[in-house]
Amino acid sequence: MSKTAVTFVCTECGGEALRWAGQCPHCRAWNTLQEFTVRRRGASGRPQARPAGVQAPRALPITEVPEDETPRRALRWGELNRVLGGGVVAGSLVLVGGEPGVGKSTLLMHAAQQVAEAGGTVLYASAEESVQQVRMRARRLGALQPGFLVLAEIDLDAICAAIEAGRPQLAVVDSIQTVSDPGLEAAAGSVTQVRDGAARLMRLAKESGTPIFLVGHVTKEGAIAGPRVLEHIVDTVLYLEGERRQEFRILRATKNRFGSTDEIGIFAMGEAGLEEVPDPSSALLGGAAAGAPGTAVIATLEGTRPLLVEVQSLVTGKDQPMPRRVANGFDLSRLHMILAVAEQRAGLRLSGSEVYVNVAGGIRVVEPAADLGLALSLASNLKERPLPPDLLVVGELGLTGEVRRVGQLEKRLQEAARHGFRRALVPAGSSPARTSGLQLDPVRDLEAAIAAAISAPIVSGTLRELKER
């Protein structure tokens, strides 16, 4: 006989406490403990006896485990396969999160369409829309296929029964926060429902071999709503990033038991839904402001793929008592460091000016190989002289102003040459095996890089002072 007990679970770290407190005793987060009902065994604590004829599972030596890789189903979209690690793994549980309206349901409907077009069966369980509403969206996306099965249900028992009966090649639950287990005395979206529901769907995926995709809502801080343990339960966590009014969407894996978490997929939102962008560099540079001061093209690595992106900066005003520093797509702390290095080591007067930085296309650059490109963009602002349109800038900046080498330079240069760049500013000492015809200008420090990129003597001063000169 089992009985219930009440515990409190932290929505940030998943830690448990016997009583409520304002601060989690595990991760020290405030106001994150929520009530959670659990079922416990009777006072004897003895496990139930196995039925007659059922043997206990036997542990295998690891040398006897078959070496066959987990089978994957490749989708038509290479960008989605890249983020998943090569395709959809049978029996996996994937959580897809993102801001409201960013395109989570649209992305999964496209994936379901591609499985159905290949002859597979898909079960799309919607707890937020009726079957008529799902059909309207499927018609707009061109996903009307006979193998596309729709179920409008919030009862988790009914959803699991449909998956067990049909054994589809792909199942989608939209969303995990709106379905509920009738056996639990808790509202849909509560810690109890989300945690137990995800665990139950995980067991179902492993037993049936059906890959299940879950849609997860996010909080105002950008994290997936519900207990943090939800992300620990699933096999893969995907985040779809992008602004509603922007064209591009970026799919990023923050956890992947079957592949790398460094890869990203880039999609474009159009009238007919999402479309993959097989050549992201061309798309990101399509609207580049060539010949404008304050822009520089850098080569950043996202996993194994190099991307050419445009870094823009704007320097305005002088001698401001509290100048603003705004960075979109670039780490603000790293921007402050580059501003200090540029002023101290290259004589660029930036301390009293407002600085705005933007990475075009909604890409977020996190690697230090973009340091030199941003510094030259700032220098281009102050000198009011544009960088050459066929110049690629790659390099990390140190605190002494030196330009440090970066990894996989050859791959970055090949991508630049493929898009028509003819010259590259690279760290001194770099020796790529192949340059694809690019003219390499090695530089040792920031001052030499400014001189090589902008054919004019280095003159310090603000934009207004340089105009007067």
C-alpha positions as a Markdown table, in Angstrom:
| # | Residue | x | y | z |
|---|---|---|---|---|
| 1 | Met | 0.0 | 0.0 | 0.0 |
| 2 | Ser | 1.3 | 3.5 | -0.9 |
| 3 | Lys | 0.6 | 6.8 | 0.7 |
| 4 | Thr | 1.3 | 10.3 | -0.3 |
| 5 | Ala | 3.7 | 12.9 | 1.3 |
| 6 | Val | 4.4 | 16.5 | 0.6 |
| 7 | Thr | 7.9 | 17.8 | -0.2 |
| 8 | Phe | 9.2 | 21.1 | -1.7 |
| 9 | Val | 11.2 | 21.1 | -4.9 |
| 10 | Cys | 13.4 | 24.0 | -6.2 |
| 11 | Thr | 12.4 | 25.0 | -9.7 |
| 12 | Glu | 16.0 | 26.1 | -10.4 |
| 13 | Cys | 18.2 | 23.1 | -9.3 |
| 14 | Gly | 15.6 | 20.4 | -8.6 |
| 15 | Gly | 16.7 | 20.0 | -5.0 |
| 16 | Glu | 14.2 | 18.9 | -2.4 |
| 17 | Ala | 13.4 | 20.2 | 1.1 |
| 18 | Leu | 11.1 | 18.9 | 3.8 |
| 19 | Arg | 9.5 | 22.2 | 4.5 |
| 20 | Trp | 9.1 | 25.5 | 2.7 |
| 21 | Ala | 11.7 | 28.2 | 3.0 |
| 22 | Gly | 12.4 | 31.5 | 1.3 |
| 23 | Gln | 15.8 | 30.3 | 0.1 |
| 24 | Cys | 16.7 | 27.0 | -1.5 |
| 25 | Pro | 19.2 | 25.1 | 0.8 |
| 26 | His | 20.9 | 23.6 | -2.2 |
| 27 | Cys | 21.5 | 26.4 | -4.8 |
| 28 | Arg | 20.6 | 29.4 | -2.5 |
| 29 | Ala | 18.1 | 30.8 | -5.0 |
| 30 | Trp | 15.2 | 32.8 | -3.5 |
| 31 | Asn | 11.5 | 32.0 | -3.7 |
| 32 | Thr | 12.0 | 28.9 | -5.9 |
| 33 | Leu | 10.6 | 26.2 | -3.6 |
| 34 | Gln | 7.2 | 24.8 | -4.7 |
| 35 | Glu | 5.0 | 22.2 | -3.1 |
| 36 | Phe | 5.3 | 18.7 | -4.6 |
| 37 | Thr | 3.3 | 15.6 | -3.8 |
| 38 | Val | 5.0 | 12.2 | -3.9 |
| 39 | Arg | 3.8 | 8.7 | -3.3 |
| 40 | Arg | 5.7 | 6.6 | -0.8 |
| 41 | Arg | 5.5 | 2.9 | 0.0 |
| 42 | Gly | 3.9 | 1.5 | 3.1 |
| 43 | Ala | 5.6 | 1.3 | 6.5 |
| 44 | Ser | 7.2 | -2.0 | 5.6 |
| 45 | Gly | 9.2 | -0.4 | 2.8 |
| 46 | Arg | 9.5 | -3.9 | 1.1 |
| 47 | Pro | 9.5 | -4.0 | -2.7 |
| 48 | Gln | 6.7 | -5.9 | -4.3 |
| 49 | Ala | 7.5 | -9.5 | -5.3 |
| 50 | Arg | 8.0 | -10.3 | -9.0 |
| 51 | Pro | 5.4 | -12.3 | -10.8 |
| 52 | Ala | 6.1 | -16.0 | -11.3 |
| 53 | Gly | 8.3 | -16.7 | -14.3 |
| 54 | Val | 9.6 | -13.2 | -14.5 |
| 55 | Gln | 13.4 | -13.1 | -14.1 |
| 56 | Ala | 15.4 | -10.2 | -12.6 |
| 57 | Pro | 17.4 | -8.2 | -15.2 |
| 58 | Arg | 21.0 | -9.3 | -15.6 |
| 59 | Ala | 23.8 | -6.8 | -15.7 |
| 60 | Leu | 26.1 | -7.3 | -18.8 |
| 61 | Pro | 29.8 | -6.8 | -19.0 |
| 62 | Ile | 30.4 | -3.7 | -21.1 |
| 63 | Thr | 32.5 | -5.8 | -23.5 |
| 64 | Glu | 29.4 | -7.8 | -24.3 |
| 65 | Val | 27.3 | -4.8 | -25.2 |
| 66 | Pro | 26.6 | -4.6 | -29.0 |
| 67 | Glu | 28.6 | -1.9 | -30.7 |
| 68 | Asp | 25.8 | -0.9 | -33.1 |
| 69 | Glu | 25.0 | 2.8 | -32.9 |
| 70 | Thr | 21.6 | 4.0 | -32.0 |
| 71 | Pro | 19.5 | 4.2 | -35.2 |
| 72 | Arg | 18.7 | 7.7 | -36.4 |
| 73 | Arg | 16.0 | 9.0 | -38.8 |
| 74 | Ala | 17.5 | 11.7 | -41.0 |
| 75 | Leu | 15.1 | 14.6 | -41.8 |
| 76 | Arg | 15.0 | 16.5 | -45.0 |
| 77 | Trp | 16.3 | 19.6 | -43.3 |
| 78 | Gly | 20.1 | 19.4 | -42.8 |
| 79 | Glu | 20.1 | 22.3 | -40.3 |
| 80 | Leu | 17.8 | 20.3 | -38.0 |
| 81 | Asn | 19.8 | 17.1 | -38.4 |
| 82 | Arg | 23.0 | 19.1 | -37.6 |
| 83 | Val | 21.6 | 20.3 | -34.2 |
| 84 | Leu | 20.2 | 16.9 | -33.3 |
| 85 | Gly | 23.6 | 15.3 | -34.0 |
| 86 | Gly | 22.7 | 13.6 | -37.3 |
| 87 | Gly | 19.0 | 12.9 | -37.1 |
| 88 | Val | 16.2 | 11.9 | -34.7 |
| 89 | Val | 17.2 | 9.0 | -32.4 |
| 90 | Ala | 14.7 | 6.3 | -31.8 |
| 91 | Gly | 13.4 | 6.3 | -28.3 |
| 92 | Ser | 14.7 | 9.7 | -27.4 |
| 93 | Leu | 12.9 | 12.5 | -25.5 |
| 94 | Val | 13.6 | 16.0 | -26.9 |
| 95 | Leu | 12.5 | 19.2 | -25.2 |
| 96 | Val | 12.1 | 22.3 | -27.5 |
| 97 | Gly | 11.8 | 25.7 | -25.7 |
| 98 | Gly | 11.6 | 29.3 | -26.8 |
| 99 | Glu | 9.8 | 32.6 | -26.5 |
| 100 | Pro | 6.0 | 32.6 | -27.3 |
| 101 | Gly | 5.5 | 33.0 | -31.0 |
| 102 | Val | 9.1 | 32.3 | -32.0 |
| 103 | Gly | 8.0 | 29.2 | -34.0 |
| 104 | Lys | 8.4 | 26.1 | -31.8 |
| 105 | Ser | 5.2 | 24.5 | -32.9 |
| 106 | Thr | 5.9 | 25.5 | -36.5 |
| 107 | Leu | 9.3 | 23.9 | -36.4 |
| 108 | Leu | 7.9 | 20.6 | -35.0 |
| 109 | Met | 5.1 | 20.6 | -37.5 |
| 110 | His | 7.7 | 20.9 | -40.3 |
| 111 | Ala | 9.6 | 18.0 | -38.8 |
| 112 | Ala | 6.4 | 15.9 | -38.6 |
| 113 | Gln | 5.6 | 16.7 | -42.2 |
| 114 | Gln | 9.0 | 15.5 | -43.3 |
| 115 | Val | 8.6 | 12.2 | -41.5 |
| 116 | Ala | 5.1 | 11.7 | -42.9 |
| 117 | Glu | 6.3 | 12.5 | -46.4 |
| 118 | Ala | 8.9 | 9.8 | -46.1 |
| 119 | Gly | 6.2 | 7.2 | -45.4 |
| 120 | Gly | 6.2 | 7.3 | -41.6 |
| 121 | Thr | 3.4 | 7.9 | -39.1 |
| 122 | Val | 3.3 | 10.9 | -36.9 |
| 123 | Leu | 1.2 | 11.6 | -33.8 |
| 124 | Tyr | 0.7 | 15.3 | -33.0 |
| 125 | Ala | -0.9 | 15.6 | -29.6 |
| 126 | Ser | -2.1 | 19.2 | -29.1 |
| 127 | Ala | -3.3 | 20.3 | -25.6 |
| 128 | Glu | -3.6 | 23.9 | -26.6 |
| 129 | Glu | -5.5 | 23.8 | -30.0 |
| 130 | Ser | -8.4 | 21.9 | -31.4 |
| 131 | Val | -8.0 | 19.5 | -34.4 |
| 132 | Gln | -9.5 | 22.1 | -36.7 |
| 133 | Gln | -7.0 | 24.7 | -35.6 |
| 134 | Val | -4.1 | 22.2 | -36.1 |
| 135 | Arg | -5.4 | 21.4 | -39.5 |
| 136 | Met | -5.5 | 25.1 | -40.5 |
| 137 | Arg | -1.9 | 25.5 | -39.5 |
| 138 | Ala | -0.9 | 22.3 | -41.3 |
| 139 | Arg | -2.6 | 23.5 | -44.5 |
| 140 | Arg | -0.7 | 26.8 | -44.3 |
| 141 | Leu | 2.6 | 25.0 | -43.9 |
| 142 | Gly | 1.8 | 22.4 | -46.5 |
| 143 | Ala | 1.8 | 19.5 | -44.0 |
| 144 | Leu | -1.5 | 17.8 | -45.0 |
| 145 | Gln | -0.3 | 14.2 | -45.2 |
| 146 | Pro | -2.3 | 10.9 | -44.6 |
| 147 | Gly | 0.3 | 9.7 | -42.1 |
| 148 | Phe | -0.1 | 12.9 | -40.0 |
| 149 | Leu | -2.3 | 12.0 | -37.1 |
| 150 | Val | -3.8 | 14.7 | -34.8 |
| 151 | Leu | -5.0 | 14.3 | -31.3 |
| 152 | Ala | -6.5 | 17.2 | -29.3 |
| 153 | Glu | -6.1 | 16.0 | -25.7 |
| 154 | Ile | -4.9 | 17.2 | -22.3 |
| 155 | Asp | -5.2 | 13.9 | -20.6 |
| 156 | Leu | -1.7 | 12.3 | -20.4 |
| 157 | Asp | -3.2 | 8.8 | -20.1 |
| 158 | Ala | -5.0 | 9.2 | -23.4 |
| 159 | Ile | -1.9 | 10.5 | -25.1 |
| 160 | Cys | 0.3 | 7.7 | -23.8 |
| 161 | Ala | -2.4 | 5.1 | -24.9 |
| 162 | Ala | -2.4 | 6.6 | -28.4 |
| 163 | Ile | 1.4 | 6.3 | -28.7 |
| 164 | Glu | 1.4 | 2.8 | -27.3 |
| 165 | Ala | -1.4 | 1.7 | -29.7 |
| 166 | Gly | -0.1 | 3.4 | -32.9 |
| 167 | Arg | 3.7 | 3.2 | -32.3 |
| 168 | Pro | 4.4 | 6.2 | -34.6 |
| 169 | Gln | 7.8 | 7.0 | -36.0 |
| 170 | Leu | 7.5 | 10.4 | -34.3 |
| 171 | Ala | 5.3 | 11.9 | -31.5 |
| 172 | Val | 4.9 | 15.5 | -30.6 |
| 173 | Val | 3.3 | 16.7 | -27.3 |
| 174 | Asp | 2.4 | 20.4 | -27.4 |
| 175 | Ser | 3.0 | 21.3 | -24.7 |
| 176 | Ile | 4.3 | 19.6 | -21.5 |
| 177 | Gln | 3.0 | 22.4 | -19.3 |
| 178 | Thr | -0.6 | 22.0 | -20.5 |
| 179 | Val | -1.1 | 18.2 | -20.3 |
| 180 | Ser | -1.9 | 16.6 | -17.0 |
| 181 | Asp | -2.0 | 13.2 | -15.3 |
| 182 | Pro | -5.4 | 12.6 | -13.8 |
| 183 | Gly | -3.9 | 10.5 | -11.1 |
| 184 | Leu | -2.0 | 13.4 | -9.6 |
| 185 | Glu | -3.8 | 15.9 | -7.4 |
| 186 | Ala | -2.2 | 19.0 | -9.0 |
| 187 | Ala | -3.0 | 21.5 | -11.7 |
| 188 | Ala | -1.5 | 21.3 | -15.2 |
| 189 | Gly | 1.8 | 23.1 | -15.3 |
| 190 | Ser | 2.7 | 22.6 | -11.7 |
| 191 | Val | 5.9 | 21.1 | -10.5 |
| 192 | Thr | 4.2 | 17.8 | -9.8 |
| 193 | Gln | 2.6 | 17.5 | -13.2 |
| 194 | Val | 5.6 | 18.6 | -15.3 |
| 195 | Arg | 8.1 | 16.4 | -13.4 |
| 196 | Asp | 6.0 | 13.2 | -13.4 |
| 197 | Gly | 4.7 | 13.8 | -16.9 |
| 198 | Ala | 8.1 | 14.1 | -18.4 |
| 199 | Ala | 9.3 | 11.0 | -16.5 |
| 200 | Arg | 6.4 | 9.0 | -17.7 |
| 201 | Leu | 6.9 | 10.1 | -21.3 |
| 202 | Met | 10.6 | 9.2 | -21.0 |
| 203 | Arg | 9.8 | 5.7 | -19.9 |
| 204 | Leu | 7.3 | 5.4 | -22.8 |
| 205 | Ala | 9.8 | 6.5 | -25.3 |
| 206 | Lys | 12.4 | 4.0 | -24.1 |
| 207 | Glu | 10.0 | 1.1 | -24.0 |
| 208 | Ser | 8.3 | 1.8 | -27.4 |
| 209 | Gly | 11.2 | 3.2 | -29.3 |
| 210 | Thr | 9.2 | 6.2 | -30.4 |
| 211 | Pro | 11.0 | 9.5 | -30.4 |
| 212 | Ile | 8.9 | 12.1 | -28.5 |
| 213 | Phe | 9.3 | 15.8 | -28.9 |
| 214 | Leu | 7.9 | 18.1 | -26.1 |
| 215 | Val | 7.2 | 21.8 | -26.5 |
| 216 | Gly | 8.2 | 23.8 | -23.4 |
| 217 | His | 7.1 | 27.3 | -22.4 |
| 218 | Val | 9.8 | 29.6 | -21.1 |
| 219 | Thr | 9.7 | 32.1 | -18.2 |
| 220 | Lys | 10.4 | 35.8 | -18.4 |
| 221 | Glu | 14.0 | 35.1 | -17.7 |
| 222 | Gly | 14.2 | 32.9 | -20.8 |
| 223 | Ala | 14.5 | 29.5 | -19.0 |
| 224 | Ile | 12.1 | 26.7 | -19.6 |
| 225 | Ala | 9.2 | 26.9 | -17.2 |
| 226 | Gly | 8.9 | 24.2 | -14.5 |
| 227 | Pro | 11.5 | 22.4 | -12.4 |
| 228 | Arg | 15.1 | 22.4 | -13.5 |
| 229 | Val | 15.0 | 18.6 | -13.2 |
| 230 | Leu | 12.8 | 18.6 | -16.3 |
| 231 | Glu | 15.9 | 19.4 | -18.4 |
| 232 | His | 17.8 | 16.6 | -16.6 |
| 233 | Ile | 15.2 | 14.0 | -17.4 |
| 234 | Val | 15.1 | 14.6 | -21.2 |
| 235 | Asp | 17.8 | 13.4 | -23.6 |
| 236 | Thr | 18.0 | 16.7 | -25.6 |
| 237 | Val | 17.2 | 20.3 | -24.9 |
| 238 | Leu | 16.8 | 22.6 | -27.9 |
| 239 | Tyr | 16.2 | 26.4 | -27.7 |
| 240 | Leu | 14.7 | 28.3 | -30.6 |
| 241 | Glu | 15.9 | 31.9 | -30.5 |
| 242 | Gly | 15.0 | 34.9 | -32.4 |
| 243 | Glu | 12.8 | 38.0 | -32.4 |
| 244 | Arg | 9.2 | 37.9 | -33.7 |
| 245 | Arg | 9.9 | 40.7 | -36.1 |
| 246 | Gln | 13.2 | 39.4 | -37.3 |
| 247 | Glu | 13.6 | 37.0 | -40.2 |
| 248 | Phe | 16.1 | 34.5 | -38.8 |
| 249 | Arg | 15.6 | 31.9 | -36.1 |
| 250 | Ile | 18.5 | 30.1 | -34.5 |
| 251 | Leu | 18.1 | 26.6 | -33.1 |
| 252 | Arg | 20.7 | 25.8 | -30.4 |
| 253 | Ala | 21.2 | 22.6 | -28.3 |
| 254 | Thr | 22.1 | 23.2 | -24.7 |
| 255 | Lys | 22.0 | 19.4 | -23.9 |
| 256 | Asn | 22.4 | 16.5 | -26.2 |
| 257 | Arg | 23.1 | 12.9 | -25.2 |
| 258 | Phe | 23.5 | 11.8 | -28.8 |
| 259 | Gly | 25.6 | 14.6 | -30.3 |
| 260 | Ser | 27.4 | 17.9 | -29.8 |
| 261 | Thr | 26.0 | 21.0 | -28.2 |
| 262 | Asp | 28.1 | 23.4 | -30.2 |
| 263 | Glu | 26.2 | 23.2 | -33.5 |
| 264 | Ile | 23.4 | 25.6 | -34.4 |
| 265 | Gly | 20.8 | 25.5 | -37.1 |
| 266 | Ile | 19.6 | 28.7 | -38.9 |
| 267 | Phe | 16.1 | 29.1 | -40.3 |
| 268 | Ala | 14.2 | 31.9 | -41.9 |
| 269 | Met | 10.6 | 32.7 | -41.0 |
| 270 | Gly | 8.4 | 33.4 | -44.1 |
| 271 | Glu | 4.8 | 33.3 | -45.1 |
| 272 | Ala | 4.8 | 29.6 | -45.6 |
| 273 | Gly | 6.5 | 28.9 | -42.2 |
| 274 | Leu | 10.1 | 28.1 | -41.5 |
| 275 | Glu | 12.7 | 27.4 | -44.1 |
| 276 | Glu | 16.2 | 26.2 | -43.5 |
| 277 | Val | 19.1 | 28.4 | -44.5 |
| 278 | Pro | 21.8 | 26.0 | -46.0 |
| 279 | Asp | 24.3 | 28.8 | -46.6 |
| 280 | Pro | 24.1 | 31.0 | -43.4 |
| 281 | Ser | 27.1 | 33.2 | -44.3 |
| 282 | Ser | 25.5 | 34.4 | -47.6 |
| 283 | Ala | 22.2 | 35.1 | -45.8 |
| 284 | Leu | 23.8 | 37.0 | -42.9 |
| 285 | Leu | 26.0 | 39.1 | -45.2 |
| 286 | Gly | 23.2 | 39.7 | -47.7 |
| 287 | Gly | 22.3 | 43.1 | -46.2 |
| 288 | Ala | 25.8 | 44.1 | -45.1 |
| 289 | Ala | 26.5 | 47.8 | -45.1 |
| 290 | Ala | 29.6 | 47.7 | -47.4 |
| 291 | Gly | 31.7 | 50.9 | -47.3 |
| 292 | Ala | 30.1 | 52.3 | -44.1 |
| 293 | Pro | 32.3 | 53.3 | -41.2 |
| 294 | Gly | 31.9 | 51.2 | -38.1 |
| 295 | Thr | 31.4 | 47.8 | -39.8 |
| 296 | Ala | 33.7 | 44.8 | -39.9 |
| 297 | Val | 33.3 | 41.2 | -41.1 |
| 298 | Ile | 34.5 | 38.5 | -38.8 |
| 299 | Ala | 34.6 | 34.6 | -39.1 |
| 300 | Thr | 33.2 | 32.9 | -36.0 |
| 301 | Leu | 32.9 | 29.2 | -35.4 |
| 302 | Glu | 29.6 | 27.6 | -34.4 |
| 303 | Gly | 30.5 | 24.0 | -33.7 |
| 304 | Thr | 32.3 | 22.7 | -36.8 |
| 305 | Arg | 30.9 | 25.3 | -39.2 |
| 306 | Pro | 32.4 | 28.8 | -39.8 |
| 307 | Leu | 30.0 | 31.7 | -40.1 |
| 308 | Leu | 30.8 | 35.1 | -41.6 |
| 309 | Val | 28.9 | 37.8 | -39.7 |
| 310 | Glu | 29.0 | 41.6 | -39.7 |
| 311 | Val | 29.9 | 43.4 | -36.5 |
| 312 | Gln | 28.5 | 47.0 | -36.3 |
| 313 | Ser | 29.4 | 49.7 | -33.9 |
| 314 | Leu | 28.4 | 53.3 | -33.3 |
| 315 | Val | 30.4 | 55.8 | -31.2 |
| 316 | Thr | 28.7 | 59.1 | -30.4 |
| 317 | Gly | 29.2 | 62.0 | -28.1 |
| 318 | Lys | 32.2 | 62.9 | -26.0 |
| 319 | Asp | 32.9 | 63.7 | -22.3 |
| 320 | Gln | 29.7 | 62.1 | -21.2 |
| 321 | Pro | 29.5 | 61.8 | -17.3 |
| 322 | Met | 27.8 | 58.4 | -17.6 |
| 323 | Pro | 28.2 | 57.1 | -21.2 |
| 324 | Arg | 26.0 | 54.2 | -22.2 |
| 325 | Arg | 27.5 | 50.9 | -23.5 |
| 326 | Val | 24.9 | 48.7 | -25.3 |
| 327 | Ala | 25.8 | 45.4 | -26.9 |
| 328 | Asn | 23.4 | 43.2 | -28.9 |
| 329 | Gly | 24.8 | 39.8 | -29.7 |
| 330 | Phe | 28.1 | 40.5 | -28.0 |
| 331 | Asp | 29.1 | 40.0 | -24.4 |
| 332 | Leu | 28.9 | 43.3 | -22.6 |
| 333 | Ser | 31.9 | 42.5 | -20.2 |
| 334 | Arg | 34.0 | 41.7 | -23.2 |
| 335 | Leu | 33.0 | 45.0 | -24.9 |
| 336 | His | 34.2 | 46.9 | -21.8 |
| 337 | Met | 37.6 | 45.1 | -21.9 |
| 338 | Ile | 38.0 | 45.8 | -25.6 |
| 339 | Leu | 37.2 | 49.5 | -25.0 |
| 340 | Ala | 39.8 | 49.7 | -22.3 |
| 341 | Val | 42.5 | 48.0 | -24.4 |
| 342 | Ala | 41.7 | 50.2 | -27.5 |
| 343 | Glu | 42.0 | 53.4 | -25.4 |
| 344 | Gln | 45.1 | 52.4 | -23.4 |
| 345 | Arg | 47.1 | 50.5 | -26.1 |
| 346 | Ala | 46.0 | 52.2 | -29.4 |
| 347 | Gly | 45.2 | 55.7 | -28.2 |
| 348 | Leu | 41.5 | 55.7 | -29.1 |
| 349 | Arg | 39.6 | 58.1 | -26.9 |
| 350 | Leu | 36.4 | 56.2 | -26.0 |
| 351 | Ser | 36.0 | 56.6 | -22.2 |
| 352 | Gly | 33.6 | 59.5 | -22.5 |
| 353 | Ser | 31.7 | 58.4 | -25.6 |
| 354 | Glu | 28.5 | 56.3 | -25.8 |
| 355 | Val | 29.2 | 53.0 | -27.6 |
| 356 | Tyr | 26.6 | 50.8 | -29.3 |
| 357 | Val | 27.5 | 47.4 | -30.7 |
| 358 | Asn | 25.3 | 45.1 | -32.8 |
| 359 | Val | 25.9 | 41.7 | -34.5 |
| 360 | Ala | 23.8 | 41.6 | -37.6 |
| 361 | Gly | 21.3 | 38.8 | -38.2 |
| 362 | Gly | 20.6 | 38.0 | -34.5 |
| 363 | Ile | 23.7 | 35.9 | -34.1 |
| 364 | Arg | 25.3 | 35.9 | -30.7 |
| 365 | Val | 29.1 | 35.8 | -30.8 |
| 366 | Val | 30.7 | 34.3 | -27.8 |
| 367 | Glu | 34.2 | 33.3 | -28.9 |
| 368 | Pro | 37.2 | 35.8 | -28.5 |
| 369 | Ala | 38.1 | 35.5 | -32.2 |
| 370 | Ala | 35.7 | 38.5 | -32.8 |
| 371 | Asp | 37.8 | 40.8 | -30.5 |
| 372 | Leu | 39.9 | 42.3 | -33.3 |
| 373 | Gly | 37.0 | 42.8 | -35.6 |
| 374 | Leu | 35.1 | 44.8 | -33.0 |
| 375 | Ala | 38.2 | 46.9 | -32.1 |
| 376 | Leu | 38.7 | 47.8 | -35.8 |
| 377 | Ser | 35.0 | 48.6 | -36.1 |
| 378 | Leu | 35.4 | 51.1 | -33.2 |
| 379 | Ala | 38.6 | 52.6 | -34.8 |
| 380 | Ser | 36.7 | 53.0 | -38.1 |
| 381 | Asn | 34.0 | 55.0 | -36.3 |
| 382 | Leu | 36.5 | 57.4 | -34.8 |
| 383 | Lys | 38.4 | 57.9 | -38.0 |
| 384 | Glu | 35.2 | 58.0 | -40.1 |
| 385 | Arg | 36.9 | 55.7 | -42.6 |
| 386 | Pro | 35.3 | 52.4 | -43.6 |
| 387 | Leu | 37.2 | 49.2 | -43.7 |
| 388 | Pro | 37.8 | 47.6 | -47.1 |
| 389 | Pro | 34.7 | 45.6 | -48.1 |
| 390 | Asp | 36.8 | 42.5 | -49.1 |
| 391 | Leu | 38.6 | 42.4 | -45.7 |
| 392 | Leu | 38.1 | 39.6 | -43.2 |
| 393 | Val | 39.3 | 40.2 | -39.6 |
| 394 | Val | 40.2 | 37.4 | -37.3 |
| 395 | Gly | 42.0 | 37.6 | -34.0 |
| 396 | Glu | 41.8 | 37.7 | -30.2 |
| 397 | Leu | 43.0 | 40.7 | -28.2 |
| 398 | Gly | 45.0 | 40.5 | -25.0 |
| 399 | Leu | 45.2 | 43.1 | -22.3 |
| 400 | Thr | 48.6 | 44.3 | -23.6 |
| 401 | Gly | 47.1 | 45.0 | -27.0 |
| 402 | Glu | 48.6 | 41.9 | -28.6 |
| 403 | Val | 46.7 | 40.0 | -31.3 |
| 404 | Arg | 46.6 | 36.3 | -30.3 |
| 405 | Arg | 46.1 | 33.3 | -32.5 |
| 406 | Val | 42.7 | 31.5 | -32.9 |
| 407 | Gly | 41.8 | 27.9 | -33.6 |
| 408 | Gln | 40.9 | 26.5 | -37.0 |
| 409 | Leu | 42.0 | 29.5 | -38.9 |
| 410 | Glu | 42.2 | 27.6 | -42.2 |
| 411 | Lys | 38.5 | 26.7 | -42.1 |
| 412 | Arg | 37.6 | 30.3 | -41.5 |
| 413 | Leu | 39.7 | 31.5 | -44.4 |
| 414 | Gln | 38.3 | 29.0 | -46.8 |
| 415 | Glu | 34.8 | 30.2 | -45.9 |
| 416 | Ala | 35.8 | 33.8 | -46.6 |
| 417 | Ala | 37.4 | 32.9 | -49.9 |
| 418 | Arg | 34.2 | 31.1 | -51.0 |
| 419 | His | 32.3 | 34.3 | -50.5 |
| 420 | Gly | 34.6 | 36.5 | -52.5 |
| 421 | Phe | 36.9 | 38.0 | -49.8 |
| 422 | Arg | 40.4 | 38.6 | -51.0 |
| 423 | Arg | 42.3 | 39.8 | -47.9 |
| 424 | Ala | 42.4 | 38.7 | -44.3 |
| 425 | Leu | 43.9 | 40.3 | -41.2 |
| 426 | Val | 45.2 | 37.5 | -39.1 |
| 427 | Pro | 47.4 | 37.1 | -36.0 |
| 428 | Ala | 51.1 | 37.0 | -36.6 |
| 429 | Gly | 52.6 | 33.5 | -36.4 |
| 430 | Ser | 49.5 | 31.9 | -38.0 |
| 431 | Ser | 50.4 | 29.5 | -40.8 |
| 432 | Pro | 47.4 | 27.9 | -42.4 |
| 433 | Ala | 48.1 | 25.1 | -44.8 |
| 434 | Arg | 45.7 | 26.5 | -47.4 |
| 435 | Thr | 44.5 | 30.0 | -47.8 |
| 436 | Ser | 42.4 | 29.6 | -51.0 |
| 437 | Gly | 44.1 | 32.6 | -52.6 |
| 438 | Leu | 43.5 | 35.1 | -49.8 |
| 439 | Gln | 46.2 | 37.7 | -49.1 |
| 440 | Leu | 47.2 | 37.4 | -45.5 |
| 441 | Asp | 48.2 | 40.4 | -43.5 |
| 442 | Pro | 49.7 | 39.2 | -40.1 |
| 443 | Val | 49.6 | 41.7 | -37.3 |
| 444 | Arg | 51.1 | 41.5 | -33.8 |
| 445 | Asp | 49.2 | 44.2 | -31.9 |
| 446 | Leu | 46.1 | 46.4 | -32.2 |
| 447 | Glu | 48.0 | 49.5 | -33.3 |
| 448 | Ala | 49.5 | 47.6 | -36.3 |
| 449 | Ala | 46.1 | 46.1 | -37.1 |
| 450 | Ile | 44.5 | 49.6 | -37.3 |
| 451 | Ala | 47.3 | 50.8 | -39.5 |
| 452 | Ala | 47.0 | 47.8 | -41.8 |
| 453 | Ala | 43.2 | 48.0 | -42.1 |
| 454 | Ile | 42.8 | 51.8 | -42.4 |
| 455 | Ser | 45.3 | 53.5 | -44.7 |
| 456 | Ala | 45.8 | 56.6 | -42.6 |
| 457 | Pro | 48.0 | 57.6 | -39.7 |
| 458 | Ile | 46.6 | 56.7 | -36.3 |
| 459 | Val | 45.0 | 59.8 | -34.9 |
| 460 | Ser | 43.3 | 59.8 | -31.5 |
| 461 | Gly | 40.2 | 61.8 | -30.9 |
| 462 | Thr | 36.4 | 61.6 | -31.0 |
| 463 | Leu | 34.4 | 61.6 | -34.2 |
| 464 | Arg | 33.5 | 65.3 | -33.9 |
| 465 | Glu | 37.1 | 66.4 | -33.4 |
| 466 | Leu | 38.2 | 64.4 | -36.4 |
| 467 | Lys | 35.6 | 66.0 | -38.5 |
| 468 | Glu | 36.8 | 69.4 | -37.5 |
| 469 | Arg | 40.3 | 68.5 | -38.4 |
